[in-house]
């Protein structure tokens, strides 16, 4: 059975000395020790820290170091165990090379963090309102709608106004998500395109000898557009999906847990199927990106040398080259769909 030993303390308190001594003694007893330094690489733990502040498990105190946050996770054992698991997960995630790319990508959110967090808050409100409507009607069906008609008529106006206010709030949130969220993605696309262009200008001549300008144009235009769409819709859709799935199954289990279990099993199978399909889609998507790059390359070469093409009457040859690349893109789109 796996056991966890947590050693915490301020800098210079001797943590490393104690850890190394304990690690040596445990290994002498024939036990496998996985020593993890959990000060950095905080991904899921950042959310846990925010949650701890909401629960009152982290409080700001004043000591010789100034105003610092003091963690009192021991007050909730389940939260403490979850915190350790999240820390362990963060360090495992940090070992993967993909995190290097993700860190570079997340930096583009920094100038627009306010818009990003407001976008997530609006997405949460949209999801909560969607979950609240059926629960309100269910509650009213069991309570108010069983009373006298006069009481029902008297309560319809305030209930209708409350539902209308919820709907108006949801509409404004959808507008914010649709407009400001897309503008955030567009700003990030602009920043990434500018940085990529600056990088192109610093590359050597040998790079341009080995790479086609059409492929580079594709990366600069169409690829970055898809990335900006992901920058906006990715976190938002994930956030909405998690809230709706967790909220829906919470209500389902409260209503009838026997019927909720088969639905939960079905959702798990759907997630597994979606994961496998996503891996296949990644391959076809990359092929699609390469094919559109070939189309741009063929078009760029033809239009750049159009005077020479027309001078030597090579229109037919260039037309055949473009038809080949264009047909290849169609085949790639067919596989993508």
C-alpha positions in Angstrom: 0.0 0.0 0.0 1.3 3.4 -0.9 1.9 5.8 2.0 2.6 9.5 1.9 4.9 11.5 4.2 4.6 15.2 4.0 7.4 17.4 5.3 6.7 21.2 5.2 8.5 24.2 6.5 10.0 27.6 5.7 13.2 28.0 3.8 16.3 27.0 5.7 14.4 25.0 8.3 16.3 21.8 7.4 13.6 20.0 5.3 16.2 18.6 2.8 18.4 17.2 5.5 15.4 15.5 7.2 14.1 14.2 3.9 17.4 12.7 2.8 18.0 11.0 6.1 14.5 9.6 6.1 14.8 8.4 2.5 18.1 6.6 3.3 16.6 4.8 6.3 13.5 3.7 4.3 15.6 2.4 1.4 17.8 0.4 3.8 14.6 -1.3 4.9 14.0 -2.4 1.3 11.2 0.1 0.6 10.8 2.1 -2.6 10.9 5.8 -2.0 9.6 8.4 -4.5 10.9 11.8 -3.4 8.9 14.6 -4.8 9.6 18.3 -4.3 6.2 20.0 -4.4 7.1 23.6 -4.3 6.9 24.3 -8.0 4.9 23.0 -11.0 1.5 24.0 -9.4 -1.3 23.4 -11.9 -4.2 21.7 -10.2 -2.9 22.8 -6.8 -3.5 26.5 -7.7 -7.2 25.7 -7.9 -7.0 23.8 -4.6 -5.3 26.8 -3.0 -8.2 29.0 -4.1 -10.7 26.5 -2.9 -8.9 26.3 0.5 -9.2 30.0 0.9 -13.0 29.8 0.3 -13.3 27.0 2.9 -11.2 29.0 5.4 -8.3 26.5 5.3 -5.8 29.1 4.2 -5.7 32.4 6.1 -3.4 35.4 5.8 -1.2 35.9 8.8 1.5 38.4 9.7 5.0 37.2 10.8 8.6 38.2 10.4 8.4 37.5 6.7 5.4 39.8 6.3 1.9 38.9 5.2 1.9 35.3 4.2 -0.8 32.6 3.6 -0.9 29.9 6.3 -2.3 26.5 5.2 -4.4 24.7 7.8 -5.4 21.8 5.7 -5.3 19.4 8.7 -8.7 20.6 9.7 -10.2 18.7 6.8 -8.5 15.3 6.3 -10.3 14.6 3.0 -9.1 17.9 1.6 -5.6 17.3 2.8 -5.5 13.9 1.1 -6.9 15.4 -2.1 -4.3 18.2 -1.9 -1.5 15.6 -1.8 -2.9 13.7 -4.7 -3.2 17.0 -6.7 0.4 17.9 -5.9 1.6 14.4 -6.9 -0.4 14.8 -10.2 1.1 18.2 -10.8 4.7 16.8 -10.6 3.8 14.0 -13.0 2.3 16.4 -15.4 5.4 18.6 -15.3 7.5 15.7 -16.3 5.8 15.5 -19.7 7.2 17.5 -22.6 3.8 18.8 -23.5 3.8 21.0 -20.5 6.7 23.0 -21.9 4.5 23.9 -24.9 1.5 24.4 -22.7 3.4 26.9 -20.5 4.4 28.9 -23.5 0.8 28.9 -24.7 -0.7 29.9 -21.3 1.6 33.0 -21.2 -0.6 34.5 -24.0 -3.5 34.6 -21.6 -1.7 36.9 -19.2 -2.6 40.3 -20.8 -6.2 39.2 -20.9 -6.6 37.4 -17.7 -9.5 39.6 -16.5 -11.5 38.9 -19.7 -10.6 35.2 -19.4 -11.8 34.8 -15.8 -15.0 36.9 -16.5 -15.6 34.6 -19.5 -15.4 31.5 -17.2 -17.7 33.1 -14.6 -20.2 33.9 -17.3 -19.9 30.3 -18.6 -20.5 29.0 -15.1 -23.6 31.2 -14.8 -24.9 29.9 -18.1 -24.5 26.3 -17.0 -26.0 26.9 -13.5 -29.1 28.6 -15.0 -29.5 25.7 -17.4 -29.4 23.3 -14.5 -31.6 25.5 -12.3 -34.6 25.8 -14.7 -35.7 22.1 -14.6 -35.1 21.8 -10.9 -37.2 24.9 -10.2 -40.1 23.5 -12.3 -39.7 20.1 -10.6 -39.9 21.7 -7.2 -42.9 23.9 -8.1 -44.7 20.8 -9.5 -44.4 19.1 -6.2 -45.2 22.1 -4.0 -47.0 25.1 -5.4 -48.9 23.5 -8.2 -50.6 21.2 -5.7 -52.2 24.1 -3.9 -55.4 26.0 -4.6 -55.8 27.7 -7.9 -55.9 31.1 -6.2 -52.5 30.6 -4.6 -51.0 29.4 -7.8 -52.2 32.4 -9.7 -50.9 34.7 -7.0 -47.5 33.2 -7.2 -47.2 33.0 -11.0 -46.2 36.7 -11.4 -43.2 36.7 -9.0 -42.1 33.3 -10.2 -42.3 34.4 -13.8 -40.4 37.6 -13.1 -37.7 35.6 -11.3 -37.3 33.2 -14.2 -37.3 36.2 -16.6 -34.5 37.8 -14.6 -32.5 34.6 -14.7 -33.0 34.3 -18.5 -31.9 38.0 -19.0 -28.8 37.4 -16.9 -28.0 34.3 -18.9 -28.5 36.2 -22.2 -26.0 38.9 -21.1 -23.6 36.2 -20.1 -23.9 34.5 -23.5 -23.3 37.8 -25.2 -20.2 38.4 -23.2 -18.9 34.9 -23.9 -19.7 35.2 -27.6 -18.2 38.7 -28.1 -15.5 39.3 -25.5 -14.4 35.6 -25.5 -13.9 35.7 -29.3 -12.1 39.0 -29.1 -9.8 37.6 -26.5 -9.0 34.8 -28.9 -8.5 37.3 -31.7 -6.1 39.3 -29.6 -4.1 36.2 -28.7 -4.0 35.2 -32.4 -2.6 38.6 -33.3 0.1 38.4 -30.6 1.1 34.9 -31.7 1.1 35.9 -35.3 3.3 38.9 -34.6 5.7 36.7 -32.6 5.9 34.1 -35.3 6.6 36.7 -37.9 9.4 38.1 -35.8 10.8 34.6 -35.5 10.6 34.1 -39.3 12.7 37.3 -39.8 15.5 35.9 -37.5 15.7 32.5 -39.3 18.7 31.7 -41.5 18.7 31.4 -45.3 19.1 27.7 -45.1 15.7 27.4 -43.4 14.0 29.1 -46.3 15.9 26.9 -48.7 14.5 23.8 -47.0 10.9 25.0 -46.3 8.3 26.2 -48.7 6.9 29.7 -48.2 3.3 28.4 -48.7 3.6 26.1 -45.7 4.9 29.0 -43.7 2.0 31.2 -44.8 -0.4 28.4 -43.7 1.1 28.3 -40.2 1.0 32.1 -40.0 -2.7 32.4 -41.1 -5.0 29.3 -40.9 -3.1 27.4 -38.2 -3.1 30.3 -35.8 -6.8 30.9 -36.4 -7.6 27.4 -35.2 -5.3 27.9 -32.2 -7.1 31.1 -31.3 -10.5 29.3 -31.5 -9.1 26.7 -29.2 -7.8 29.4 -26.8 -11.4 30.8 -26.4 -13.6 27.7 -26.8 -11.3 25.1 -25.2 -11.3 26.3 -21.5 -14.9 27.6 -21.8 -16.4 24.4 -23.2 -14.4 22.3 -20.7 -15.6 24.4 -17.8 -19.3 24.3 -19.0 -19.1 20.5 -19.6 -17.7 19.8 -16.2 -20.3 21.9 -14.4 -23.2 20.4 -16.4 -22.1 16.8 -16.1 -21.3 17.1 -12.4 -24.5 19.0 -11.7 -26.7 16.8 -13.8 -25.4 13.6 -12.1 -25.7 15.2 -8.7 -29.4 15.8 -9.3 -29.9 12.4 -10.9 -28.4 10.6 -7.9 -30.6 12.7 -5.6 -33.7 11.8 -7.6 -33.0 8.1 -8.2 -29.6 6.7 -7.9 -30.6 3.3 -9.4 -31.4 5.0 -12.7 -28.4 7.3 -12.5 -25.8 4.5 -12.4 -26.6 3.1 -15.9 -26.4 6.6 -17.3 -23.1 7.2 -15.5 -21.7 4.0 -17.0 -22.9 5.1 -20.5 -21.1 8.5 -20.1 -17.9 6.7 -19.1 -18.1 4.6 -22.3 -18.8 7.7 -24.3 -15.7 9.4 -22.8 -13.5 6.4 -23.7 -14.9 6.3 -27.2 -14.4 10.1 -27.6 -10.8 9.8 -26.4 -10.0 7.1 -29.0 -11.7 9.0 -31.7 -9.8 12.1 -30.7 -6.5 10.4 -31.2 -7.5 9.4 -34.7 -8.8 12.9 -35.4 -5.5 14.4 -34.5 -3.8 12.5 -37.3 -6.4 13.5 -39.9 -6.3 17.1 -38.6 -2.5 17.3 -39.0 -2.8 15.8 -42.5 -5.5 18.4 -43.2 -3.1 21.2 -42.1 -0.3 19.9 -44.4 -2.7 19.7 -47.3 -3.9 23.2 -47.0 -0.2 24.2 -46.8 0.3 22.4 -50.1 -2.6 24.4 -51.6 -1.1 27.7 -50.4 2.3 26.6 -51.6 1.1 25.8 -55.1 -0.9 29.0 -55.3 1.9 31.2 -54.1 4.4 29.7 -56.5 2.0 30.1 -59.4 0.9 33.7 -58.7 4.5 34.8 -57.8 5.7 33.6 -61.2 2.6 34.4 -63.2 4.5 36.4 -65.8 6.8 33.5 -66.5 3.9 31.1 -66.6 2.0 33.2 -69.2 5.1 33.9 -71.2 5.9 30.2 -71.8 2.2 29.2 -72.0 2.5 26.9 -68.9 -1.1 27.6 -67.7 -2.1 24.0 -68.2 0.8 22.6 -66.2 0.2 25.0 -63.3 -3.5 24.2 -63.4 -2.7 20.5 -63.1 -0.4 21.1 -60.2 -3.0 23.2 -58.4 -5.8 20.6 -59.1 -3.6 17.9 -57.6 -3.0 19.8 -54.4 -6.6 20.9 -54.2 -7.8 17.3 -54.7 -5.5 16.2 -52.0 -7.0 18.7 -49.6 -10.5 17.4 -50.5 -9.5 13.9 -49.6 -8.0 15.1 -46.3 -11.3 16.9 -45.5 -13.3 13.8 -46.3 -11.2 11.8 -43.8 -11.5 14.6 -41.3 -15.4 14.5 -41.5 
